C-alpha cells in the first residue's frame, strides 16, 4: 500500500434475510507519505469510527457480517474481517421496517470533480419514523454523520486516510477523487435495489 492509493471498504450486512451493502472510500495520505500500517489496521479503525456509530441507528434484526477492504490501485492487496455486530435497537417492542426504508446522509464534496456522495442506512424500526419524518435520536444521527467525515487512524492514533468520493470509470478504474468536507443527514428515503425482487 502506497500514499495516494484508494481503499474501498464494503460493509456487508444481512437484514430480514436480505443482503445490504454500504460502500466507503478512503485515500491513503499519511503524514510525510510514510505508510506504516496495513489494511487490517484500517479495518479496525473503520469499525470503530463508522460501524460502531451506525449501530445505535439500527435494530437488532440487522447484522454487520463482515468488512472487506480492497486497494483500488492494487487489487491483489485486500483483506476481510468477520465482525458479526448487530444493531443496538431492540425489536421486542417496535416492529422493524422493511429493508428498503433508510435514512440518507449526504457526503459533501470539496470540488465539482464528482457529485456529492450519499449513504443510505437500513435497519430502522417503527418508533424512529412518523409519517415522512425521522423521529429517532438526534445525537445518534450526529455521531454517525460526524464519523463519516473523519479520517481513519493508524494504531498510533495518527490520521492517515481521509474519506473521499470517487468516480469509477470503465473496468472499475478510479477516474476522480474528491475529498469529503462534511456529512449531513438529509431525509428518510428508500432504495429500490433493496426491495424484494431487486438486487440481492
MOTAHU-V740690 format. One record per backbone hydrogen bond with DSSP energy under -0.5 kcal/mol. CO is the residue of the C=O (numbers start at 1). NH is the residue of the N-H. E is the energy in kcal/mol with one decimal. If there is no record, write none. Layout:
BEGIN
co=[CO & CO]
nh=[NH & NH]
e=[E & E]
END
This chain:
BEGIN
co=[2 & 5 & 6 & 6 & 7 & 8 & 9 & 9 & 10 & 10 & 11 & 11 & 12 & 12 & 13 & 14 & 15 & 18 & 20 & 22 & 24 & 25 & 26 & 27 & 27 & 28 & 30 & 31 & 33 & 34 & 38 & 39 & 40 & 41 & 42 & 43 & 44 & 45 & 46 & 46 & 47 & 50 & 51 & 51 & 54 & 54 & 55 & 55 & 55 & 58 & 59 & 59 & 61 & 62 & 63 & 63 & 64 & 65 & 65 & 66 & 67 & 68 & 69 & 70 & 70 & 71 & 74 & 76 & 77 & 79 & 81 & 84 & 85 & 89 & 90 & 95 & 98 & 100 & 102 & 103 & 104 & 104 & 105 & 106 & 106 & 107 & 108 & 108 & 111 & 117 & 119 & 119 & 120 & 121 & 123 & 124 & 125 & 126 & 128 & 128 & 130 & 132 & 133 & 133 & 137 & 138 & 139 & 140 & 141 & 142 & 143 & 144 & 145 & 146 & 147 & 152 & 152 & 154 & 158 & 160 & 161 & 162 & 163 & 164 & 165 & 166 & 167 & 167 & 167 & 169 & 170 & 173 & 173 & 176 & 178 & 179 & 179 & 182 & 184 & 187 & 189 & 191 & 192 & 195 & 200]
nh=[5 & 28 & 8 & 72 & 26 & 70 & 11 & 24 & 12 & 68 & 13 & 22 & 65 & 66 & 20 & 63 & 18 & 15 & 13 & 11 & 9 & 164 & 7 & 29 & 162 & 4 & 33 & 34 & 35 & 36 & 42 & 43 & 44 & 45 & 46 & 47 & 48 & 49 & 50 & 51 & 52 & 54 & 54 & 55 & 57 & 58 & 58 & 88 & 89 & 89 & 62 & 87 & 16 & 87 & 14 & 65 & 85 & 83 & 84 & 12 & 81 & 10 & 79 & 8 & 72 & 74 & 77 & 78 & 71 & 69 & 67 & 86 & 64 & 60 & 94 & 126 & 101 & 191 & 189 & 121 & 186 & 187 & 119 & 108 & 184 & 117 & 181 & 182 & 114 & 107 & 105 & 121 & 122 & 103 & 59 & 97 & 128 & 129 & 135 & 136 & 133 & 188 & 130 & 135 & 141 & 142 & 143 & 144 & 145 & 146 & 147 & 148 & 149 & 149 & 150 & 160 & 161 & 157 & 154 & 29 & 152 & 27 & 180 & 25 & 178 & 168 & 169 & 175 & 176 & 172 & 173 & 169 & 175 & 167 & 165 & 110 & 181 & 108 & 106 & 104 & 102 & 194 & 195 & 198 & 19]
e=[-2.0 & -3.2 & -0.5 & -3.1 & -2.1 & -2.1 & -0.6 & -2.6 & -0.9 & -2.2 & -0.6 & -1.4 & -2.0 & -1.4 & -2.6 & -2.4 & -1.3 & -3.2 & -3.1 & -3.1 & -3.1 & -2.3 & -3.1 & -0.8 & -0.6 & -3.4 & -2.2 & -1.1 & -0.6 & -0.9 & -1.7 & -2.7 & -2.1 & -1.7 & -2.5 & -2.6 & -1.5 & -2.9 & -2.7 & -1.3 & -2.7 & -1.2 & -0.8 & -1.5 & -1.6 & -0.5 & -1.5 & -2.4 & -0.5 & -2.7 & -1.8 & -0.8 & -0.7 & -2.3 & -2.3 & -0.9 & -2.1 & -2.2 & -1.4 & -2.5 & -2.6 & -2.6 & -2.3 & -3.1 & -0.8 & -1.1 & -2.5 & -0.8 & -2.3 & -3.3 & -2.4 & -0.5 & -3.5 & -2.7 & -0.5 & -2.4 & -1.3 & -1.4 & -3.0 & -2.6 & -2.8 & -0.8 & -2.2 & -0.7 & -2.0 & -2.1 & -2.4 & -0.7 & -0.7 & -2.6 & -2.4 & -0.6 & -0.6 & -1.7 & -2.4 & -2.9 & -2.2 & -1.7 & -3.1 & -0.8 & -2.0 & -0.5 & -2.5 & -0.5 & -1.5 & -2.3 & -2.3 & -1.8 & -2.7 & -2.5 & -1.7 & -1.6 & -0.7 & -1.0 & -1.1 & -2.9 & -1.5 & -2.2 & -2.0 & -3.0 & -2.9 & -2.7 & -1.9 & -0.5 & -2.8 & -0.5 & -0.5 & -3.1 & -1.0 & -1.5 & -0.9 & -3.8 & -0.5 & -2.0 & -3.2 & -1.1 & -0.6 & -2.8 & -3.0 & -2.9 & -2.5 & -2.0 & -2.0 & -2.3 & -0.6]
END
